Structure formats: C-alpha cells, structure tokens
Amino acid sequence: MEKEKLLLGRESGGGDPPPPFVGWQARASRVSLGSRSAGRGVGSRREAARMDVPNIVIVGGGFAGVEAARGLERALAPTDARITLVSPTDYQLYLPLLPQVAAGVVTPQSVAPSLRRILRRTELVPGAVIGVDPGAKVCVVRKITGEVVDLSYDYLLLTPGSVTRTFDIPGLPDEARGMKTLAQAVYLRDHVIAQLDLAAATSDEDERAARLQFVVVGGGYAGTETAACLQRLTTAAAKRYHPRIDPGLIKWHLIDIATKLLPELGDKLGASALRMLSGRGVQISLKTTVASVTEDKVTLTDGRVLPSRTLVWTAGVAASPLVDSLGAETVRGRIVVEADFKVPGLDGVFALGDAAAVPDLAKGDGSYCVPTAQHAARQGRHAAKNLAALLGGQPMTPYKHKDLGLVVDLGGHDAVSKPLGIGLKGVSAQVVARGYHLYALRTGVARFRTGANWFLNAVAGDDFVRTGFLAGRKGTLRDFEHTDVYLTPEEVAARTRA
C-alpha cells in the first residue's frame, strides 16, 4: 500500500500549489472566499488552466471517501480533474480499534493516519458539508472556523458516513456516552478511570457501587469489544493501583435487544464470545434494552434497576443527517443508489459507504450491503474506477463484493474471527484479527505505531492515567457528533438561490 504525502494541489510539473477554493470560486459567482492567485505568473496560469477541468468533490474522510480519493489520484492526471475532499478532521479514523484506544492499548495517533500522508494531490478542505443543493450543484460547507461557505462541484461523491443511532428513551440524550469518534474513545477512557478514583475516594457505599457498575448497550462489534476491553482495564487498574477497591465490586453489563451475541459471526462463534466474556465476569443480558436512564441509575426493560454512573451507547448506526438535505429517496435512512453508486434523479451525484443503500449483488436477494468498513473501502475503490471510466467515456460497472470475513478482538488472548468462512477462536483468532488490522491501516507509520503499542502493552501494561479531557462534563453523543448542525432542503435552497 502506498505511503504517500499530501501536497495540496501540487502537479507533476512542480510550481506553487493552487489555493483550495479557486476553481469553484471561478465557476460560481455566488462563491466568495477570496482569490490568492493574482500576480503569481506561471502559478496563476496553471491555476487558470485547472479551472476548466471538472471538480470532483468527495464528502467525508472515512474509509469510502479516502479510498475513492486514492483511486482517483491513481486513475486521473491533474489535467483530467481536480479532486477536493471535505473532512472535519485531517485524519482517516480506523474505527475497529477505537475500543483499544479507550482501553489504552493503543494511542489515538495509531488509529488516525494523517490524510496528508495518505493522499498526494487531493485538495483538503477542513470542514463539514451540512447541506447539498443537487440542482445548483453546490455543497454548503461549515469550515472549522465556523464560517459557512458554498462549494460548487461537477461530480459529487457522498461518503458522509454514519452517526450513532438513538431512540426516544427518557434520559438517553443527556446521559449516554458513545464510541463513534476518536474524541469519544479518549473521553470514555478518562471517564472510566475517573470512576475508579472517585469510588476509591468516597465513603458512601451506594455511590461506590454506582461508580463501579458500567452498562454497555449494543451486542454488535463495537459494543462487545468496548465492554471486553474496558472490563480488562478496570480489573487491572483496581488490582494494581486501588487496594481499597474490591475487584469483585466492579461489574460490567452488556445489554442487547437481539436474541444472540454477535449474530453476524454465526451461532457457534457468537456462543464462544459469550462464554469468554461471561467467564471474565461480564454480565450479558439479551432480549433486553434500556427503558430509561438518569445520572445515577439505568432502568432496563426487564424491570431491573442498575445503579450506574456510566452508560455506553453503541446500539447501531444511522446514516449521516446530511442525507436529509438532498431530498433523495432513502431506505432506512440511507440514500437509495444504483449498483454503480449513481443516485437516481440527481445529476453527477454518487453515494457510497454507510450513508448509501448499495445493492448487495453478491447475495442476490435484493438486500443492501451492510455498513461495514470492509464494504466502504471497496466501494470507494470501485467508485473511483467508475468515475474515471465516466470521464473517459467508458461504461461504469456495478459493485459486487463477497464478504471476506469478520474479526472481533476481545482483549488479551480472547478473540473470535471468521476469515473466509473459517471459524477461529482464542490465540489463532487473535493473530488473524491483529494481522487484518495492521493490513487495513493506511500508512506504514500507523502500522508501526499500532504494533509497537501492542508490544508495549503486553510487556509493560498500562499506567491508567487520566488526562483530564472534558473533566466535569458529561460528554454526551450530542457533544461529540454535532448532529444538530445540518440544514434542511429548504434552508439549503434558500441559501444557494439567494
């Protein structure tokens, strides 16, 4: 895999890089971001020439968006098209390792490869697209400075990803913590370690019991791995640094409405994972969910009331709210697309990844591809080939990919994996899981850091240090995922047509 460094707009012939918004500024008079090209001589002429080529805008820097940008850089010359990637962060988050970040097994930098290392000539716009007007071919971008600007496009690749799915449960918006972003994982680690410190410091037995009881909702990959990794963290921390805390008082609950744990792995491996976690003291409750939550207790639908100061919510994902601004047809909140990622009725718009309902031709049963990193990355690469073919006057091809298997790392020597349909558990599954993660990370630096972190953690353990990140704040889903910033179709239209 390439380990390439992003040089914003640099062409193969050298010269000054063009300013990130000059092309679409020239084509759309409504855009006013300020041109920096005046008086640049040769550089200015090169920028002027680039104004005439199509501008491909990619929304989102996740698996699908980054793979699409990488593929377009390989398939297209700088004179064929300009590639613009809009992302609120300057890294590609490797989501499968977030539970290990929360547990302190790997550092945040290890799972966040820099976009500037991954990409070579894609223009990186730091911000978030909060609305799209397909008729005007304009994206509304909220830059990281807070300024809202318009970005015109010729072709749009929508890969905004997903957000944590929530339900109308009393107290959930104010008390639940998530595991969807890097900041959430870092915050959750601080919060969990703080509960141990506070439990050791208090003389109130009821408060101590509540602080030492943790509830994770969601029996999928994120929830299962989060409960597994953090259970190891709290047990080790209590034994090593908190002699006043009886490790037996620490209780972890894994709650899921489904009838099986990790149903995607099949009955046998799911049952193996359940036995591994139960053997470590994790209490698993299936066919159950949360009825309500307050600051110091969680009430379940089976009538139990769990004194707790920690509710981690990982009960699935929903497509980014950006989808609602397009006015396109959706299924379960995801944009309906054709097998080649085209959005019906929207000229030049393609959608893929978690926010798109891509037909699963490998199954052939009318279902859609599940929102996994594996599908998102492969869809990104295929979308790049399709768009390059379209620009070259060639036909596009439908996306078809058979799932290669799944891996679940439960910490220590515990793991379950199903590569190519072969069920594994224990050390062999752990080797496969970690090998896959190293393979999937996009830069050599990230692979080295992750491997070194695993080695150091196995040899030296953890110091269980709190950084004080967001100390005194609850760190709710709304605080991190900012789902309330998106515009409605009417608001987008009013802005772009003013």
C-alpha positions as CSV (number, residue, x, y, z in Angstrom):
1,M,0.0,0.0,0.0
2,E,1.2,3.4,-0.9
3,K,2.6,5.7,1.8
4,E,2.1,9.0,0.1
5,K,2.2,12.5,1.4
6,L,-0.5,15.1,0.6
7,L,0.8,18.2,-1.2
8,L,-2.3,20.3,-1.7
9,G,-2.8,20.8,-5.4
10,R,0.8,20.1,-6.4
11,E,1.1,19.0,-10.0
12,S,3.6,16.7,-11.5
13,G,5.4,19.6,-13.1
14,G,6.1,21.4,-9.8
15,G,5.2,25.0,-9.1
16,D,3.1,26.7,-6.4
17,P,0.1,24.7,-5.2
18,P,-3.2,26.3,-6.2
19,P,-5.4,27.8,-3.4
20,P,-8.0,25.3,-2.2
21,F,-11.2,27.1,-3.5
22,V,-10.1,29.0,-6.6
23,G,-11.7,26.6,-9.2
24,W,-15.2,26.6,-7.9
25,Q,-14.9,30.3,-7.0
26,A,-14.3,31.0,-10.7
27,R,-17.2,28.9,-11.9
28,A,-19.9,30.0,-9.4
29,S,-20.2,33.8,-8.8
30,R,-22.0,33.2,-5.6
31,V,-18.9,31.8,-4.0
32,S,-16.7,34.5,-2.4
33,L,-13.7,33.1,-0.5
34,G,-11.0,35.4,-1.8
35,S,-8.6,34.5,-4.6
36,R,-4.9,34.3,-3.8
37,S,-3.8,33.8,-7.4
38,A,-3.3,37.4,-8.5
39,G,0.3,38.2,-9.6
40,R,1.6,34.7,-9.5
41,G,2.8,34.4,-13.1
42,V,3.3,30.8,-14.1
43,G,1.5,29.6,-11.0
44,S,-1.5,31.7,-11.9
45,R,-1.6,30.4,-15.4
46,R,-1.6,26.9,-14.1
47,E,-4.4,27.6,-11.8
48,A,-6.4,29.2,-14.6
49,A,-6.0,26.1,-16.7
50,R,-7.2,24.0,-13.8
51,M,-10.5,26.0,-13.6
52,D,-11.6,24.3,-16.9
53,V,-11.3,20.7,-15.7
54,P,-14.2,19.0,-13.7
55,N,-14.1,19.4,-10.0
56,I,-14.8,16.1,-8.1
57,V,-15.9,16.8,-4.5
58,I,-15.7,14.0,-2.0
59,V,-17.7,14.5,1.2
60,G,-16.2,12.7,4.2
61,G,-12.7,11.4,5.0
62,G,-13.7,7.9,6.2
63,F,-12.9,4.5,4.5
64,A,-15.1,5.2,1.4
65,G,-14.0,8.8,0.9
66,V,-10.3,8.2,1.3
67,E,-10.2,5.1,-0.9
68,A,-12.1,7.0,-3.6
69,A,-9.6,9.9,-3.4
70,R,-6.7,7.5,-3.6
71,G,-8.2,5.7,-6.5
72,L,-8.9,8.9,-8.4
73,E,-5.4,10.1,-7.9
74,R,-4.1,7.0,-9.5
75,A,-6.6,6.9,-12.3
76,L,-6.7,10.6,-13.3
77,A,-4.0,13.0,-14.3
78,P,-4.1,16.6,-12.8
79,T,-5.2,17.8,-16.2
80,D,-8.2,15.4,-16.1
81,A,-9.9,16.6,-13.0
82,R,-9.4,18.3,-9.6
83,I,-10.2,16.3,-6.5
84,T,-11.4,18.0,-3.4
85,L,-12.0,16.2,-0.1
86,V,-14.1,17.9,2.6
87,S,-13.5,16.4,6.1
88,P,-13.8,17.9,9.6
89,T,-10.6,16.1,10.6
90,D,-7.2,15.8,8.9
91,Y,-7.0,12.0,9.5
92,Q,-8.8,8.8,8.5
93,L,-10.2,7.2,11.6
94,Y,-9.7,3.4,11.9
95,L,-12.9,2.7,13.7
96,P,-12.4,-1.0,14.5
97,L,-9.6,-0.1,17.0
98,L,-11.5,2.6,18.9
99,P,-12.2,0.2,21.9
100,Q,-8.5,-0.4,22.2
101,V,-7.9,3.4,22.3
102,A,-10.5,3.6,25.1
103,A,-8.7,0.8,26.9
104,G,-5.3,2.4,26.5
105,V,-3.9,-0.5,24.5
106,V,-3.1,1.7,21.5
107,T,-2.6,5.5,21.3
108,P,-5.1,7.8,19.5
109,Q,-2.4,8.7,16.8
110,S,-2.1,5.0,15.9
111,V,-5.6,4.7,14.7
112,A,-5.7,8.1,13.0
113,P,-3.4,8.0,9.9
114,S,-2.9,11.5,8.6
115,L,-4.7,12.4,5.3
116,R,-1.6,14.3,4.4
117,R,0.4,11.1,4.4
118,I,-2.2,9.1,2.6
119,L,-3.1,11.5,-0.3
120,R,-0.8,13.2,-2.8
121,R,-2.6,15.9,-4.6
122,T,-6.2,16.0,-3.3
123,E,-7.2,19.4,-2.1
124,L,-8.2,19.0,1.6
125,V,-10.9,21.3,2.8
126,P,-11.1,21.3,6.7
127,G,-14.8,21.4,7.5
128,A,-18.1,19.6,7.2
129,V,-20.7,19.6,4.4
130,I,-24.0,20.5,6.2
131,G,-26.2,20.7,3.1
132,V,-26.3,19.9,-0.6
133,D,-28.3,21.5,-3.4
134,P,-28.2,19.0,-6.3
135,G,-30.0,21.3,-8.7
136,A,-27.4,24.1,-8.3
137,K,-24.6,21.5,-7.8
138,V,-23.5,23.3,-4.6
139,C,-22.4,21.9,-1.2
140,V,-22.8,24.1,1.8
141,V,-19.6,23.8,3.9
142,R,-19.2,24.7,7.5
143,K,-15.5,25.3,7.9
144,I,-13.7,24.5,11.1
145,T,-13.5,28.3,11.8
146,G,-17.3,28.3,11.9
147,E,-17.6,30.2,8.6
148,V,-20.3,28.8,6.2
149,V,-19.4,28.9,2.5
150,D,-20.6,27.4,-0.8
151,L,-18.6,24.8,-2.8
152,S,-19.7,24.0,-6.3
153,Y,-19.0,20.7,-8.0
154,D,-19.2,18.9,-11.2
155,Y,-19.3,15.4,-9.7
156,L,-20.1,14.7,-6.1
157,L,-19.2,11.6,-4.1
158,L,-21.2,11.4,-1.0
159,T,-19.4,9.4,1.7
160,P,-20.5,11.2,4.9
161,G,-20.6,8.0,6.9
162,S,-22.9,7.5,9.9
163,V,-23.7,8.6,13.4
164,T,-24.8,6.7,16.5
165,R,-28.4,5.6,16.2
166,T,-30.5,6.6,19.2
167,F,-34.1,6.0,20.3
168,D,-36.7,8.0,22.2
169,I,-35.6,6.8,25.6
170,P,-36.0,9.1,28.6
171,G,-32.7,10.5,29.7
172,L,-30.7,9.0,26.9
173,P,-29.6,12.2,25.1
174,D,-28.3,13.6,28.4
175,E,-26.6,10.6,29.9
176,A,-25.3,8.3,27.2
177,R,-21.7,8.2,26.0
178,G,-20.8,6.9,22.5
179,M,-18.0,5.1,20.8
180,K,-18.1,6.6,17.3
181,T,-15.3,9.2,17.2
182,L,-11.7,9.4,18.4
183,A,-12.6,12.1,20.9
184,Q,-15.3,9.8,22.4
185,A,-12.9,7.0,22.9
186,V,-10.4,9.2,24.6
187,Y,-13.1,10.8,26.8
188,L,-14.5,7.4,27.7
189,R,-11.1,6.2,28.9
190,D,-10.8,9.3,31.2
191,H,-14.3,8.8,32.5
192,V,-14.0,5.2,33.3
193,I,-10.6,5.7,35.1
194,A,-12.2,8.6,37.0
195,Q,-15.0,6.4,38.3
196,L,-12.4,4.1,39.9
197,D,-10.6,7.1,41.5
198,L,-13.9,8.5,42.8
199,A,-15.1,5.2,44.0
200,A,-11.9,4.8,46.0
201,A,-12.2,8.3,47.5
202,T,-15.8,8.1,48.6
203,S,-17.1,6.8,51.9
204,D,-20.6,6.4,50.6
205,E,-21.2,2.7,49.8
206,D,-24.1,3.4,47.4
207,E,-22.1,5.9,45.5
208,R,-19.2,3.5,45.3
209,A,-21.5,0.7,43.9
210,A,-22.9,3.0,41.3
211,R,-19.5,4.2,40.1
212,L,-18.2,0.7,39.8
213,Q,-21.1,-0.6,37.7
214,F,-20.8,0.0,34.0
215,V,-23.5,-0.6,31.3
216,V,-22.8,-1.0,27.6
217,V,-25.8,-1.2,25.2
218,G,-25.2,-3.0,21.9
219,G,-24.2,-6.6,21.3
220,G,-22.5,-5.9,17.9
221,Y,-18.8,-5.4,17.3
222,A,-18.4,-2.0,18.8
223,G,-20.4,-2.8,22.0
224,T,-18.9,-6.2,22.5
225,E,-15.3,-5.1,22.0
226,T,-15.9,-2.0,24.2
227,A,-17.2,-4.0,27.1
228,A,-14.4,-6.6,26.7
229,C,-11.6,-4.1,26.5
230,L,-12.8,-1.8,29.3
231,Q,-13.6,-4.7,31.6
232,R,-9.9,-5.7,31.3
233,L,-8.9,-2.1,32.0
234,T,-10.9,-1.7,35.2
235,T,-10.0,-5.1,36.6
236,A,-6.2,-4.5,36.0
237,A,-6.4,-0.9,37.4
238,A,-8.2,-1.9,40.5
239,K,-5.7,-4.8,41.3
240,R,-2.7,-2.6,40.6
241,Y,-3.5,0.8,41.9
242,H,-6.6,0.7,44.0
243,P,-6.2,-1.6,47.0
244,R,-9.3,-0.1,48.7
245,I,-11.5,-1.4,45.8
246,D,-12.5,-5.0,45.8
247,P,-12.3,-6.1,42.1
248,G,-15.4,-8.2,42.7
249,L,-17.4,-5.0,43.2
250,I,-16.6,-3.9,39.6
251,K,-19.5,-5.0,37.3
252,W,-19.8,-4.7,33.6
253,H,-23.2,-5.3,31.9
254,L,-23.6,-5.9,28.1
255,I,-27.2,-5.3,27.0
256,D,-28.7,-6.1,23.6
257,I,-32.3,-6.4,22.3
258,A,-31.2,-9.2,20.0
259,T,-31.5,-12.9,20.9
260,K,-27.8,-13.7,20.2
261,L,-24.5,-12.0,20.7
262,L,-22.6,-11.1,17.5
263,P,-25.2,-12.8,15.3
264,E,-23.1,-11.9,12.2
265,L,-20.5,-14.5,13.2
266,G,-23.0,-17.3,13.5
267,D,-24.3,-19.3,16.4
268,K,-21.1,-21.2,17.3
269,L,-18.7,-18.2,17.4
270,G,-21.2,-16.0,19.0
271,A,-21.7,-18.5,21.8
272,S,-17.9,-18.7,22.1
273,A,-17.6,-15.0,22.6
274,L,-20.4,-15.1,25.1
275,R,-18.6,-17.7,27.1
276,M,-15.3,-15.8,27.0
277,L,-16.9,-12.6,28.3
278,S,-19.1,-14.4,30.9
279,G,-16.0,-16.2,32.2
280,R,-14.4,-12.8,32.8
281,G,-17.4,-11.6,34.8
282,V,-19.2,-9.6,32.1
283,Q,-23.0,-10.0,32.7
284,I,-24.7,-10.3,29.3
285,S,-28.5,-9.7,29.0
286,L,-30.1,-10.4,25.7
287,K,-33.6,-9.6,24.5
288,T,-33.3,-6.6,26.8
289,T,-32.7,-2.9,26.4
290,V,-32.8,0.4,28.3
291,A,-36.2,1.8,29.4
292,S,-34.8,5.0,31.0
293,V,-31.6,6.4,32.3
294,T,-30.7,9.1,34.9
295,E,-27.4,10.4,36.3
296,D,-27.1,7.5,38.8
297,K,-29.2,4.6,37.5
298,V,-30.2,2.7,34.4
299,T,-33.6,1.0,34.2
300,L,-33.9,-2.0,31.9
301,T,-37.0,-3.2,30.1
302,D,-37.0,-6.4,32.2
303,G,-37.6,-4.3,35.3
304,R,-34.1,-4.3,36.8
305,V,-32.6,-1.0,38.0
306,L,-28.8,-0.8,37.9
307,P,-27.1,1.8,40.0
308,S,-24.6,3.2,37.5
309,R,-22.8,6.5,36.5
310,T,-21.8,5.1,33.1
311,L,-24.0,4.2,30.1
312,V,-22.1,3.5,26.9
313,W,-24.5,3.5,23.9
314,T,-23.4,1.5,20.8
315,A,-26.7,0.2,19.6
316,G,-26.2,0.6,15.9
317,V,-25.6,3.4,13.5
318,A,-27.7,5.7,11.3
319,A,-26.8,7.5,8.1
320,S,-25.4,11.0,8.5
321,P,-28.2,13.7,8.8
322,L,-26.7,15.2,5.6
323,V,-28.7,12.7,3.7
324,D,-31.9,14.5,4.6
325,S,-30.8,17.7,2.8
326,L,-30.8,16.1,-0.7
327,G,-34.4,15.2,-0.9
328,A,-33.4,11.8,-2.4
329,E,-35.2,8.5,-1.9
330,T,-34.0,6.7,1.2
331,V,-34.4,3.2,2.7
332,R,-34.0,3.1,6.5
333,G,-32.3,6.5,6.3
334,R,-29.8,5.5,3.7
335,I,-29.7,7.0,0.1
336,V,-31.0,4.6,-2.5
337,V,-28.4,4.2,-5.2
338,E,-27.9,2.1,-8.3
339,A,-25.3,-0.7,-8.3
340,D,-22.8,1.7,-9.8
341,F,-23.4,4.2,-6.9
342,K,-25.3,6.7,-9.0
343,V,-28.2,8.5,-7.1
344,P,-31.3,8.3,-9.4
345,G,-32.5,11.7,-10.5
346,L,-29.5,13.7,-9.3
347,D,-27.1,14.6,-12.0
348,G,-23.4,13.9,-11.2
349,V,-24.2,12.6,-7.6
350,F,-22.8,9.3,-6.3
351,A,-23.3,7.9,-2.8
352,L,-21.5,5.0,-1.1
353,G,-20.4,3.8,2.3
354,D,-22.6,3.8,5.4
355,A,-24.9,6.6,4.1
356,A,-25.9,4.7,0.9
357,A,-28.1,1.7,0.4
358,V,-25.9,-0.1,-2.2
359,P,-27.5,-3.3,-3.7
360,D,-25.7,-6.4,-2.5
361,L,-25.2,-8.2,-5.8
362,A,-23.1,-10.9,-4.2
363,K,-26.1,-12.1,-2.2
364,G,-28.5,-11.5,-5.0
365,D,-31.6,-11.5,-2.7
366,G,-32.5,-7.8,-3.0
367,S,-30.7,-6.8,0.2
368,Y,-28.2,-3.9,0.6
369,C,-24.6,-4.0,1.6
370,V,-24.2,-3.8,5.4
371,P,-22.5,-0.7,6.7
372,T,-19.0,-2.1,7.4
373,A,-15.5,-0.8,6.9
374,Q,-14.8,-3.6,4.5
375,H,-17.6,-2.7,2.2
376,A,-16.9,1.1,2.5
377,A,-13.3,0.7,1.5
378,R,-14.0,-1.5,-1.5
379,Q,-16.9,0.7,-2.6
380,G,-14.5,3.7,-2.5
381,R,-12.0,2.0,-4.8
382,H,-14.8,0.8,-7.2
383,A,-16.4,4.3,-7.3
384,A,-13.0,5.8,-8.3
385,K,-12.8,3.3,-11.2
386,N,-16.3,4.1,-12.2
387,L,-15.9,7.9,-12.2
388,A,-12.6,7.6,-14.1
389,A,-14.4,5.5,-16.7
390,L,-17.2,8.0,-16.9
391,L,-14.8,10.9,-17.5
392,G,-13.0,8.7,-20.2
393,G,-16.3,7.9,-22.0
394,Q,-16.3,4.3,-20.9
395,P,-19.1,2.4,-19.2
396,M,-19.4,2.1,-15.5
397,T,-19.6,-1.3,-13.8
398,P,-21.8,-2.4,-10.8
399,Y,-20.2,-3.0,-7.4
400,K,-20.1,-6.7,-6.3
401,H,-18.1,-7.9,-3.4
402,K,-18.4,-11.0,-1.2
403,D,-17.7,-10.5,2.4
404,L,-14.3,-11.9,3.3
405,G,-15.0,-12.4,6.9
406,L,-15.1,-10.7,10.3
407,V,-12.8,-10.4,13.3
408,V,-13.6,-9.5,16.9
409,D,-10.8,-8.7,19.4
410,L,-11.9,-9.2,23.0
411,G,-8.6,-8.3,24.5
412,G,-5.7,-10.4,25.9
413,H,-5.8,-13.8,24.2
414,D,-9.5,-13.7,23.7
415,A,-10.9,-13.3,20.2
416,V,-13.2,-14.8,17.6
417,S,-12.7,-14.5,13.9
418,K,-14.3,-15.8,10.7
419,P,-11.9,-15.2,7.8
420,L,-13.2,-16.7,4.5
421,G,-15.9,-18.5,6.4
422,I,-13.4,-20.4,8.7
423,G,-14.4,-20.1,12.4
424,L,-11.5,-19.4,14.8
425,K,-11.3,-18.5,18.4
426,G,-8.6,-17.9,21.0
427,V,-4.9,-17.1,20.0
428,S,-5.3,-18.1,16.4
429,A,-8.3,-15.7,16.1
430,Q,-6.3,-13.0,17.8
431,V,-3.4,-13.4,15.3
432,V,-5.9,-13.1,12.4
433,A,-7.6,-10.1,13.9
434,R,-4.5,-8.1,14.6
435,G,-3.0,-9.1,11.3
436,Y,-6.0,-7.8,9.5
437,H,-6.0,-4.5,11.4
438,L,-2.3,-3.9,10.5
439,Y,-3.1,-4.7,6.9
440,A,-6.1,-2.3,6.8
441,L,-4.3,0.6,8.4
442,R,-3.4,3.0,5.6
443,T,0.2,4.1,6.4
444,G,3.4,2.3,7.5
445,V,3.7,4.8,10.4
446,A,0.3,3.8,11.7
447,R,1.1,0.1,11.4
448,F,4.4,0.5,13.2
449,R,2.8,2.6,16.0
450,T,0.0,0.1,16.5
451,G,2.3,-2.9,16.5
452,A,4.6,-1.1,19.0
453,N,1.6,-0.2,21.2
454,W,0.5,-3.9,21.3
455,F,4.0,-5.0,22.3
456,L,4.5,-2.3,25.0
457,N,1.1,-3.0,26.4
458,A,1.8,-6.8,26.6
459,V,5.2,-6.3,28.2
460,A,4.8,-3.2,30.4
461,G,1.0,-2.9,30.9
462,D,-0.8,0.4,31.5
463,D,-0.3,3.3,33.9
464,F,-4.1,4.1,33.9
465,V,-3.5,7.9,33.8
466,R,-6.3,10.4,33.4
467,T,-5.6,13.3,31.1
468,G,-8.5,15.5,32.4
469,F,-10.1,15.6,29.0
470,L,-13.5,17.3,29.3
471,A,-13.3,17.0,33.1
472,G,-16.6,17.9,34.7
473,R,-18.6,17.5,31.5
474,K,-20.8,14.5,30.6
475,G,-19.5,14.1,27.1
476,T,-22.9,13.1,25.6
477,L,-23.5,12.0,22.0
478,R,-24.6,15.5,21.0
479,D,-21.3,17.0,22.4
480,F,-19.2,14.9,20.0
481,E,-21.2,14.1,16.9
482,H,-22.8,17.5,16.3
483,T,-25.9,16.1,14.6
484,D,-27.8,19.4,15.0
485,V,-25.7,21.5,12.6
486,Y,-27.2,20.2,9.3
487,L,-29.6,22.2,7.1
488,T,-33.0,21.2,5.7
489,P,-33.5,21.1,1.9
490,E,-35.5,24.4,2.2
491,E,-32.6,26.1,4.1
492,V,-30.1,24.9,1.5
493,A,-32.2,26.1,-1.4
494,A,-32.8,29.5,0.3
495,R,-29.1,29.9,0.7
496,T,-27.9,28.8,-2.7
497,R,-30.6,30.6,-4.7
498,A,-30.5,33.9,-2.8
